[in-house]
């Protein structure tokens, strides 16, 4: 009995199992899944092509999956590779965050690029002020603004996004959301538009030609719901993906548009457009900022949240009717 017990294999300890995990493979896998090319992934990681090919072979053996397969002159990820792409990016980001040095408390010596997602109305309203303050307080900081994702997929958790600014209507329990200000929608039209010749009544407003700005190309919204409650329906002549493009189209056409009053009116004024009250009871716009809790104690990120909060509230204080 003692001899059999001595010959029985001893299970590997968690420490031994962890020692066999090569985190460099995770870095390589992330590059391969992002580039979908051995050559491009090698260039991204400053490796030779043969070295990257050997690394791909090790990843294939470790996962028991080809990961990337050839399709004509290109390589495409396997279903399993597609399924794990977000997880690989998140795990790698968490690992980098764990071993990264803490950001200095003094923004004057901070060397960092922050990635922010915002509706272009927010960039038009706050972008210059944010860049100006960042340049004064933290000359080593770069603010990189990205357009809102047309698919509406959140990237605070799974992607490289540091901060999201706008109307945060998602309900993700792990995401931190802080209200910044409130706004309301107003109409916008070119000077001399026929709608502005008299009072903007419900029927005259509904009868006008309307242009929507929607990154998803939506043809209806809260205005249509409010008009339907009065038995009215408007004609949507078209949609454009951004507020800036909508304002230029409105400036050169008979279409009327919508802008957030505090956020969008400065851009409308710059183009010589006229804003007007809409004869509808529309819900207020709650502008917030959102971030992932992994940034909660990061002093650099805390500075970013401070300047965003101060700038938004200075440029666009909450609307009294909201």
Secondary structure, DSSP 4 states (H G I P E B T S, - for coil): -HHHHHHSPPPPPHHHHHHT--HHHHHHHHHHHHH--HHHHHHHTT--HHHHHHHHHHHHHHHTS-SEEEETTEEEE-HHHHHHHHHHHHHHHHHHHHHSPPPPS-GGG--EEEEEEE-HHHHHHHHHHHHHHHHHH-TTEEEEEEPPPTT----TTTSS--EEEE------TTEEEEEEEEE-EEEEE-TT-GGGGS---HHHHHHSEEEEE-TT--S--HHHHHHHTTT---EEEEEESSHHHHHHHHHTSS-BEEEEHHHHHHHHHHTT-EEE--SS-PPPEEEEEEEEGGGTT-HHHHHHHHHHHHHHHHHSPPPTT-
